[in-house]
Amino acid sequence: MIKVNKLLSFKRIFTGIRYCHSLNVEKIVNKNDTIFALSSGLGKCGVAVIRVSGPDSIKSLQEIAGNYHVKPRTAHLRSLRHPLSGELIDKGLILWFPGPHSFSGEDSCEFQVHGGTAVVQAMLEALSSLPNHRFAEPGEFTKRAFFNGKLDLTEVEGLADLIHAETELQRKQALIQATGNLSKLYQAWREILLKCVAHFEAYIDFAEDENIEDDVLDKIQIELKSLRHEISQHLSDGRKGERLRDGVRTAIIGAPNVGKSSLLNILCQKPVSIVTDIAGTTRDIIEKHLNIGGHPILLADTAGMRKETTDIVESEGITRAKDYLETVDLILMVIDASQMVKSQNPSKFLDNYTEKLGLCPNSLKSKRIIYFLNKTDLISKQEIDEWKFPENVIRISCLTNEGVQDAITQITSHLKDLCGNPSFENPVLSRLRHRHHLTNALEYIDTFLEVDPEKDFVDLAILAENLRIAMRSIGKITGQVGVEDVLDSRALQYTNTYLLFPKNPILQLSMAVVSLVESPDLNNRKVQVNSGWQTNFDLPSSVSVFTNPVNFPGWYKKRSIDENHEIIRKKRKAVYEKYLNGTRIVHDIPAGALYNSFRDMLPMYGFHEECLERSICEMAKHPIHRHEDDVLSEALHILLTPSEHQAFDDNELHDKDYYEKIENLGKHGVDCKKLFYLCKETPLAHLTELIEIEDE
């Protein structure tokens, strides 16, 4: 006896497909588990909050707090006991949040107990003894909230920033993002792109239809140019939001023994760095996080700098200080006041001083610099009053603390310019990830706008792909990525107009035959016999079904990354000419690109990308039962058996070798589930079932 895969009935197949598509969230998050964790901070405290989320949350309450009626979102004082021993653990408050009206979107409850270490430990042990209960992974409550549609990615990131906020402005920016203001902006941009894609694809499908507006392309261009301007303005924020989130990188520099470490200690309000009269005491970089005027700052004390030194350790410290300057946003340059007062030209003195530090004045022009004239206590008041200092030079004395408040005011002023002031009306970028995806979207919008579809030779379907990729790039910021939106948008806007191709059209042909038959058994009375025949045909939903090439996201993305636009244009033209000459079918696509496209599409249906490899492995281990001569079984066999088709292009030999090795592993009986452990369940589970047959 051997095990083979047998194709399921069509009814079970399509039920399974609908099931896996509608439950893609469940496949990513195992909702059978009920998770719990300490939600309040670690350590001893007055009250500790333990959160539970999952389908058995109500059982948690019943087993530990007793089988009482619990009113949702109402605090109840209960005695809490161990579910196995019945021993009293503590007396505390319980709260019940039935889904979907909870933080995670599923049934949840909370235990508020005394915050002693032993009490918390006993509660966690009691919960772990319950069936289907386990400790939550880091961030799993928020992950479930995301997958259940309670939060999008930007709101999740905002919540994380809110938890870690250390300054008032960080809190304000994180709150703006956590409450959805940033996601609303990105969603509005995505909807504009969605509308443009829908209109452009309608233009492709119905270009010759008289119902299409003549200026549809002009309107798309206007919308995209306006959107491009908004995104560009959003990106040209000078990284203020990112600085506010991560902290303004600031360096204190100067010649040896001018008071750099003393300034660091004053700003930190505690002795962070060692201070002596010996020049070169500080050799390495000392960093400290500070809150100045509500702004986060990463302040670094550096080694004393000069052009030449024979000390190897000092030389290394100077090199590190120079390297660090490349990454900073603000420079605090400390100068010995007695040296500057001797100079007749302040501006020339500052340039000369910079050169003495071994730095080029021109290289620092792009940096914000505040000059601190330290040791003013060594200069007479008359000399100070007579001297005209530039506006960016602050007089201080680290010994007497004179001028320190002016120094903090000046630093705060620069920090305001560097970080900005976050507002609910104009949310700003706070992460490099957002900037990357928006920049990517902008590039594809520019690529679309560079082409005139009515004049230039271009494949309109691939040109539309630029807008789709731009839309997906913005969708990746919020975690909202899907192709169904385009289809729904087109159906919504054009179904009522273009009756030639209604949504989901079916052509039904019926025939009936009526015959009169005489029956001797019925005294030659005539009997009417009716027979009928009916068949249904699915009609195309658009003209592009006949004319446009198949567009797989992975295939296009791969080529757009590897090749520049001019090469792509020439290759598309060559393919189009081959199609016209009849030497290439427009829907031809190589196997490697097809497999990569499948990998891209699997997550849309709740499967991991690695499920393609596991499917190939399992198909080789348990081949499809092919004795029923049905087309679908043959198609599955050919598709998932790379060694039996020759559909790989010459430049896809690496892919061919990779997938055939996986097939060979399956033939040799490897455990495909363990080998591709990231794939929890394959699409084959919804299409086939394992049966035993006689070994032939």
C-alpha positions in Angstrom: 0.0 0.0 0.0 1.2 3.5 -0.8 -0.1 6.9 0.0 -1.1 9.3 -2.8 -2.9 12.6 -3.0 -6.5 12.4 -4.3 -8.3 15.5 -5.6 -11.3 16.5 -3.5 -14.7 17.1 -5.0 -15.2 20.5 -6.6 -17.6 21.5 -3.8 -15.1 20.7 -1.1 -12.3 22.5 -3.1 -14.1 25.8 -3.5 -15.5 25.6 0.1 -11.9 25.2 1.2 -10.6 28.1 -1.0 -13.3 30.4 0.3 -12.5 29.3 3.8 -8.7 29.9 3.6 -9.3 33.2 1.9 -11.7 34.5 4.5 -9.6 33.2 7.4 -6.2 34.4 6.3 -5.8 36.2 9.6 -6.5 33.0 11.5 -3.7 31.2 9.6 -1.2 33.9 10.7 -2.4 34.1 14.3 -3.4 30.9 16.0 -6.6 31.9 17.6 -7.0 28.6 19.3 -4.5 29.7 21.9 -5.4 31.9 24.8 -2.5 34.1 25.8 -1.7 35.9 29.0 1.1 38.2 30.3 1.9 40.8 32.9 0.8 44.1 31.3 2.0 46.4 34.0 5.7 47.0 34.7 8.1 44.5 36.2 9.1 44.8 39.8 7.2 45.4 43.0 4.3 47.8 42.8 0.9 48.6 44.4 -1.2 47.0 41.7 -0.2 44.6 38.9 -2.4 44.0 35.8 -2.4 40.6 34.1 -4.1 40.5 30.7 -5.6 37.5 29.1 -6.8 37.3 25.4 -8.3 34.5 23.4 -11.3 32.2 23.0 -11.0 30.8 26.5 -10.7 34.1 28.4 -14.1 33.6 30.0 -12.9 30.2 31.3 -9.9 31.9 32.9 -12.3 34.1 34.9 -14.6 31.2 35.8 -11.8 28.9 36.8 -9.8 31.4 38.9 -12.5 33.9 40.1 -15.5 31.6 40.4 -18.4 30.9 38.1 -20.2 34.2 38.7 -22.0 36.4 36.2 -19.6 39.0 35.1 -20.9 42.3 33.5 -18.7 43.4 30.6 -16.4 46.3 31.1 -17.3 46.5 34.8 -14.8 45.9 37.7 -15.7 43.1 40.1 -14.0 42.3 43.4 -13.4 38.6 43.7 -11.3 36.0 45.6 -8.8 34.5 43.2 -7.9 30.8 43.6 -5.7 28.3 41.9 -7.8 26.3 39.4 -6.3 22.9 40.4 -5.6 23.2 44.2 -8.3 25.7 45.1 -5.8 27.6 47.2 -6.5 31.3 47.7 -3.9 33.4 45.8 -5.2 37.0 46.3 -8.2 39.2 46.4 -8.4 41.6 43.4 -10.4 43.1 40.6 -11.5 41.3 37.5 -12.7 42.8 34.2 -14.3 41.1 31.2 -14.0 42.5 27.6 -16.0 40.4 25.1 -14.7 40.6 21.5 -14.6 42.4 19.2 -15.0 45.3 21.6 -11.6 44.9 23.2 -8.0 46.0 22.6 -7.1 42.8 20.7 -10.4 42.4 19.0 -11.1 39.1 20.7 -12.4 38.0 24.1 -10.2 39.4 26.8 -10.1 39.8 30.6 -7.9 41.4 33.2 -6.8 40.5 36.7 -5.8 43.4 38.9 -3.9 42.0 41.9 -1.4 43.2 44.4 1.9 43.9 42.8 4.1 41.7 44.9 6.5 39.3 43.1 5.0 36.2 44.7 1.4 37.2 44.0 2.1 37.9 40.3 4.1 34.6 40.0 1.3 32.6 41.5 -1.3 34.2 39.1 0.8 33.4 36.1 1.4 29.9 37.2 -2.4 29.4 37.8 -3.1 30.6 34.3 -0.5 28.4 32.7 -2.2 25.4 34.3 -5.4 25.9 32.3 -5.8 24.1 29.0 -5.0 26.0 25.8 -3.4 28.8 27.8 0.2 30.0 27.2 2.5 32.9 27.9 2.2 35.6 25.2 5.1 36.3 22.9 6.6 39.8 23.1 4.1 42.2 21.4 1.6 39.4 20.7 -1.4 41.3 22.1 -0.7 44.2 19.7 -0.1 41.7 16.9 -3.5 40.2 17.4 -5.0 43.7 17.5 -3.4 44.4 14.1 -4.6 41.1 12.5 -8.1 41.7 13.9 -8.2 45.1 12.3 -8.2 47.1 15.6 -4.9 48.8 14.7 -2.9 49.3 11.5 0.9 49.2 11.3 1.4 52.9 11.9 -0.9 52.8 14.9 1.0 49.8 16.3 4.3 51.7 15.8 2.8 54.8 17.4 1.7 52.7 20.4 5.2 51.3 20.8 6.6 54.9 20.6 4.1 56.1 23.2 5.2 53.4 25.6 8.8 54.3 25.2 8.4 58.1 25.0 10.7 59.9 27.5 9.9 63.6 26.6 6.7 65.6 26.2 7.1 66.1 22.5 7.9 62.4 22.0 4.7 61.6 23.8 2.7 64.1 21.6 4.1 62.8 18.4 3.5 59.1 19.4 0.0 59.9 20.4 -0.8 61.5 17.1 0.4 58.4 15.3 -1.2 56.0 17.7 -4.6 57.6 17.3 -4.5 57.1 13.5 -3.8 60.6 12.2 -0.8 59.4 10.1 -2.6 56.4 8.8 -5.6 58.5 7.7 -3.2 60.6 5.6 -1.6 57.6 4.0 -5.0 56.0 3.5 -6.2 59.1 1.7 -3.2 59.0 -0.7 -3.8 55.3 -1.3 -7.4 55.9 -2.2 -6.3 58.5 -4.7 -4.0 56.0 -6.3 -6.8 53.4 -6.2 -9.1 55.7 -8.1 -6.4 56.5 -10.7 -5.7 52.8 -11.2 -9.4 52.1 -11.6 -9.8 54.9 -14.2 -6.7 53.9 -16.1 -7.6 50.3 -16.3 -11.1 51.3 -17.5 -9.4 53.4 -20.1 -7.4 50.3 -21.2 -10.4 48.1 -21.3 -12.9 50.5 -22.9 -10.7 53.0 -24.8 -12.9 52.9 -27.9 -16.2 53.0 -26.0 -18.0 56.2 -26.4 -19.0 56.3 -22.8 -15.4 56.8 -21.6 -14.7 60.5 -20.9 -12.2 62.0 -23.4 -10.2 63.7 -20.7 -9.9 60.7 -18.4 -6.1 60.6 -18.9 -5.8 64.3 -18.2 -7.7 63.9 -15.0 -5.4 61.1 -13.9 -2.3 63.2 -14.7 -3.7 66.1 -12.6 -4.5 63.8 -9.7 -1.1 62.2 -9.7 0.8 65.5 -10.0 -1.1 66.9 -7.0 -0.4 63.7 -5.1 3.2 63.7 -6.1 3.5 67.3 -4.7 1.9 66.3 -1.4 4.2 63.3 -0.9 7.3 65.3 -1.9 6.3 68.0 0.7 5.8 65.3 3.3 9.2 63.8 2.6 11.0 67.1 2.6 10.5 67.6 6.4 14.2 67.5 7.2 13.8 64.3 9.1 12.2 66.2 12.0 9.9 63.4 13.1 12.7 60.8 13.0 14.9 63.1 15.1 12.2 63.6 17.6 11.6 59.9 17.9 15.2 58.8 18.1 16.8 61.9 19.7 18.9 64.7 18.2 22.5 63.5 18.0 24.7 66.3 19.5 28.4 66.4 20.0 30.5 68.6 22.3 33.9 69.3 20.6 36.8 71.6 21.2 40.5 71.7 22.0 41.9 69.8 24.9 41.1 71.2 28.4 38.6 73.8 27.3 35.8 72.5 29.5 33.9 70.0 27.3 33.4 67.5 30.0 32.4 70.2 32.5 29.7 71.4 30.1 28.4 67.8 29.7 28.2 67.4 33.5 26.3 70.7 33.8 23.8 69.8 31.2 23.3 66.3 32.7 23.2 67.8 36.2 25.4 65.1 37.5 29.1 64.0 37.2 29.0 61.8 34.1 32.5 62.5 32.8 35.7 62.8 34.7 37.0 66.4 34.9 40.7 67.2 35.7 43.2 70.0 34.9 45.2 67.5 32.8 44.7 68.0 29.0 43.4 64.9 27.2 41.5 63.3 30.2 38.7 62.3 27.9 39.9 59.8 25.3 36.7 58.0 24.2 33.2 59.1 23.3 30.7 59.3 26.2 27.0 59.4 25.3 24.1 60.4 27.5 20.3 60.7 26.7 18.9 64.0 27.9 15.6 65.9 27.9 16.1 69.6 27.1 12.9 71.6 26.8 10.9 68.5 26.0 13.2 67.5 23.2 15.2 64.2 23.3 18.9 64.6 22.8 21.8 62.2 22.6 24.7 64.2 23.9 28.2 63.0 23.4 31.4 64.2 25.0 34.4 63.7 22.7 38.2 63.7 23.0 40.0 67.0 22.8 41.0 67.7 19.2 44.1 69.1 17.6 45.9 68.8 14.3 48.9 66.8 15.5 49.7 64.4 18.4 52.3 61.8 19.1 50.1 59.9 21.6 48.6 56.8 19.9 45.6 56.6 22.3 44.9 60.3 21.9 45.1 60.0 18.1 42.6 57.2 18.1 40.2 59.3 20.3 40.5 62.2 17.8 39.8 59.9 14.9 36.7 58.6 16.6 35.5 62.1 17.4 35.8 63.1 13.7 33.9 60.1 12.6 31.2 60.8 15.1 30.8 64.3 13.8 29.6 62.9 10.4 26.5 61.6 12.0 25.5 64.5 14.3 22.7 67.0 13.9 24.0 69.7 16.3 27.6 70.6 17.4 28.4 72.4 20.6 31.9 73.8 20.1 33.7 74.9 23.3 36.3 77.6 23.2 38.7 79.0 25.9 37.5 82.7 26.4 40.9 83.9 27.2 42.2 82.9 23.7 39.2 84.5 21.8 39.4 87.8 23.6 43.0 88.2 22.4 41.8 88.1 18.8 40.9 91.2 16.9 38.6 89.4 14.4 36.0 87.0 15.9 34.9 85.4 12.6 38.5 84.8 11.6 39.3 83.4 15.0 36.5 80.9 14.7 37.7 79.6 11.3 41.3 79.4 12.6 40.1 77.6 15.8 38.3 75.1 13.6 41.4 74.4 11.6 43.5 74.0 14.8 41.1 71.2 15.7 42.1 69.5 12.5 38.7 70.2 10.9 37.8 72.0 7.6 35.5 75.0 8.2 33.8 74.3 4.9 32.9 70.7 5.9 31.0 72.1 8.9 28.9 74.6 7.0 26.1 72.1 6.6 26.0 71.5 10.4 24.3 73.6 13.1 27.0 74.9 15.4 26.7 76.7 18.7 29.9 78.3 20.1 30.4 78.3 23.9 32.9 80.8 25.2 33.9 79.0 28.4 36.0 80.3 31.4 34.6 83.8 31.3 35.3 83.9 35.0 39.0 84.4 34.0 38.2 87.6 32.1 37.4 91.0 33.6 33.8 92.3 33.2 35.2 95.3 31.3 36.8 93.2 28.7 33.6 91.2 28.2 31.4 94.3 27.9 33.8 95.9 25.3 33.9 92.7 23.2 31.2 92.3 20.5 30.4 88.6 20.3 28.6 87.1 17.3 25.0 85.9 18.0 25.9 82.2 17.9 28.6 82.6 20.6 27.3 82.1 24.2 29.4 83.2 27.1 29.4 80.7 30.0 31.5 79.7 33.0 31.3 76.1 33.9 32.9 76.9 37.2 30.4 79.5 38.4 27.4 78.4 36.2 27.2 81.9 34.8 25.4 81.9 31.4 24.3 78.3 31.7 20.6 79.2 31.4 21.3 81.2 28.2 23.1 78.2 26.9 20.1 75.9 27.5 17.8 78.5 25.9 20.0 78.6 22.8 20.2 74.8 22.6 16.4 74.5 23.0 15.9 77.0 20.2 18.0 74.9 17.8 16.2 71.7 19.0 12.8 73.3 18.1 14.0 73.9 14.6 15.5 70.4 14.3 12.5 68.5 15.7 9.6 70.7 14.8 6.3 70.8 16.7 4.1 67.8 16.0 0.4 68.5 15.4 -2.7 66.5 14.7 -3.3 68.6 11.6 0.1 67.9 10.0 1.5 64.5 11.2 5.1 63.9 10.2 7.3 60.9 9.3 8.7 59.2 12.3 10.4 56.1 10.9 12.8 55.3 8.1 10.5 52.5 7.0 7.8 55.1 6.1 10.3 57.2 4.2 11.5 54.2 2.2 8.0 53.1 1.1 6.9 56.7 0.2 10.1 57.3 -1.8 9.5 54.0 -3.6 5.9 55.1 -4.3 7.1 58.5 -5.6 9.5 56.8 -8.0 6.8 54.7 -9.6 4.4 57.7 -9.8 7.2 59.6 -11.6 7.7 56.7 -14.0 4.0 56.8 -14.9 4.0 60.6 -15.4 7.1 60.4 -17.7 5.1 58.6 -20.3 2.3 59.9 -22.5 0.0 56.8 -23.2 -1.5 58.4 -26.2 1.9 59.2 -27.9 4.6 56.9 -26.6 4.9 53.3 -27.5 4.2 51.6 -24.2 2.4 48.5 -22.9 -0.5 50.1 -21.0 -1.0 47.2 -18.7 2.6 47.3 -17.5 2.3 51.1 -17.3 -0.7 50.6 -15.0 1.5 48.3 -12.9 3.6 51.4 -11.8 0.5 52.8 -10.1 -0.3 49.4 -8.5 3.2 49.2 -7.1 3.0 52.8 -5.8 -0.3 51.9 -4.2 1.1 48.8 -2.7 4.1 50.7 -1.3 1.8 53.1 0.6 -0.3 50.1 1.7 2.8 48.5 3.2 3.2 51.4 5.6 -0.2 50.8 7.2 -0.2 47.0 6.5 -3.1 47.3 4.1 -2.0 45.6 0.9 -4.5 43.9 -1.5 -5.4 43.7 -5.1 -9.1 43.2 -4.5 -9.6 46.9 -3.9 -8.8 47.7 -7.5 -11.3 45.2 -8.8 -14.0 46.4 -6.3 -13.3 50.1 -7.3 -13.6 49.4 -11.0 -16.8 47.4 -10.5 -18.3 50.2 -8.4 -17.6 52.9 -10.9 -18.1 51.1 -14.3 -20.5 48.2 -13.9 -23.6 50.3 -14.4 -22.2 52.1 -17.4 -20.7 49.3 -19.5 -23.5 46.8 -20.0 -21.4 44.8 -22.5 -19.3 43.5 -19.6 -21.4 43.4 -16.4 -19.9 42.0 -13.2 -19.7 38.2 -13.0 -21.7 37.7 -16.3 -23.2 34.4 -17.2 -24.7 33.4 -20.6 -27.4 30.8 -20.2 -28.7 28.8 -23.2 -31.8 26.7 -22.8 -33.6 24.3 -25.1 -36.9 22.4 -24.6 -38.4 19.6 -26.7 -42.1 18.7 -26.5 -43.3 15.3 -27.9 -46.8 13.8 -28.1 -46.7 10.0 -27.6 -49.7 7.7 -28.0 -49.9 4.9 -25.4 -51.9 1.7 -26.0 -52.0 1.1 -22.3 -53.9 4.4 -21.9 -56.6 3.6 -24.5 -54.5 5.4 -27.2 -54.6 8.6 -25.3 -51.8 11.0 -26.1 -49.1 11.9 -23.5 -47.0 15.0 -23.7 -43.3 14.4 -22.9 -41.0 17.3 -22.2 -37.3 17.2 -22.3 -35.0 20.1 -21.6 -31.3 21.1 -21.9 -29.5 24.0 -20.3 -25.8 25.2 -20.2 -24.1 28.2 -18.7 -21.1 30.0 -20.0 -18.9 32.5 -18.0 -18.5 35.6 -20.1 -15.3 37.8 -19.9 -15.5 40.7 -17.5 -13.5 43.0 -19.7 -11.8 43.3 -23.0 -8.4 42.9 -21.4 -9.1 39.2 -20.9 -8.5 38.8 -24.7 -5.7 41.3 -25.3 -3.7 42.1 -22.2 -0.8 40.0 -21.0 -0.9 38.4 -17.6 0.7 40.6 -15.0 2.2 38.9 -12.0 3.5 41.2 -9.3 6.6 39.2 -8.6 7.6 38.9 -12.2 7.2 42.6 -12.9 8.9 43.7 -9.6 11.9 41.4 -10.3 12.4 42.8 -13.7 11.9 46.4 -12.6 14.5 46.1 -10.0 17.1 44.4 -12.1 16.9 46.5 -15.2 16.6 50.2 -16.0 13.5 51.6 -17.7 15.1 52.0 -21.2 16.1 48.3 -21.3 12.7 47.3 -20.1 11.0 49.4 -22.8 13.1 47.8 -25.6 12.5 44.2 -24.3 8.7 44.9 -24.1 8.8 46.2 -27.6 10.6 43.0 -28.8 8.1 40.8 -27.0 5.2 42.7 -28.5 6.8 42.4 -32.0 7.2 38.6 -31.5 3.5 38.5 -30.5 2.5 40.3 -33.7 4.6 37.9 -35.8 3.0 34.9 -34.1 6.2 33.6 -32.6 5.2 34.2 -29.0 1.9 34.0 -27.2 1.1 37.1 -25.2 0.2 35.1 -22.1 3.5 33.1 -22.1 5.3 33.4 -18.8 8.4 31.4 -17.7 8.1 28.9 -14.9 10.6 30.8 -12.6 8.5 34.0 -12.8 5.3 32.0 -12.3 6.7 30.3 -9.1 7.9 33.7 -7.8 4.4 35.1 -8.5 2.8 32.3 -6.6 5.2 33.0 -3.7 4.0 36.7 -3.7 0.3 35.7 -3.8 0.3 33.0 -1.2 0.3 35.5 1.8 -2.8 37.1 0.3 -4.6 33.8 1.1 -3.2 33.3 4.6 -0.3 31.0 3.6 3.4 31.6 4.2 5.6 32.0 1.1 7.5 28.8 2.0 4.3 26.9 1.3 5.2 26.7 -2.4 8.3 24.7 -1.5 6.4 22.5 0.9 3.7 21.8 -1.7 6.4 20.7 -4.3 8.0 18.5 -1.7 4.7 16.9 -0.6 3.6 16.4 -4.2 6.8 14.5 -4.9 6.4 12.5 -1.6 2.8 11.6 -2.2 2.1 12.1 -6.0 -1.4 13.0 -7.2 -3.6 10.0 -8.0 -3.9 10.5 -11.8 -6.2 7.6 -12.9 -9.3 9.7 -13.2 -8.2 11.5 -16.3 -9.4 14.9 -15.0 -7.7 18.1 -16.2 -7.3 19.6 -12.7 -5.3 16.6 -11.4 -2.9 16.8 -14.4 -2.6 20.6 -13.9 -1.6 20.2 -10.3 0.8 17.5 -11.1 2.6 19.5 -13.8 2.5 22.7 -11.9 4.1 21.2 -8.7 6.5 18.8 -10.5 9.2 21.1 -11.9 11.3 18.2 -13.4 8.5 17.2 -15.8 8.1 20.5 -17.6 10.6 22.6 -19.6 9.1 26.1 -18.9 12.1 27.7 -17.3 13.9 30.4 -19.2 17.6 30.3 -19.7 18.2 32.9 -17.0 16.2 30.8 -14.6 18.4 27.8 -14.3 19.1 28.6 -10.7 15.4 28.5 -9.9 15.1 25.3 -11.9 17.9 23.6 -9.9 16.4 24.9 -6.6 12.9 23.6 -7.1 14.0 20.3 -8.6 16.2 19.6 -5.5 13.1 20.2 -3.4 11.2 17.7 -5.5 14.0 15.1 -5.1 14.0 15.6 -1.3 10.3 14.8 -1.4 10.8 11.7 -3.5 13.4 10.4 -1.0 10.8 10.7 1.8 12.0 13.7 3.7 9.7 15.2 6.3 8.4 18.2 4.3 6.6 19.7 7.3 9.8 19.9 9.4 12.0 21.0 6.5 9.7 23.9 5.7 8.4 24.6 9.2 7.4 28.2 8.5 4.5 26.8 6.4 1.9 25.7 8.9 -0.5 24.4 6.2 -0.3 24.1 2.4 -2.9 24.9 -0.2 -2.9 21.2 -1.0 -4.7 20.5 2.3 -7.7 22.3 0.8 -7.4 20.7 -2.6 -6.4 17.1 -1.9 -6.6 14.3 0.7 -4.2 11.5 1.4 -5.5 8.0 0.5 -3.9 4.5 0.4 -3.9 2.5 -2.8 -2.3 -0.7 -3.9 1.3 -0.3 -5.0 1.5 -0.9 -8.8 
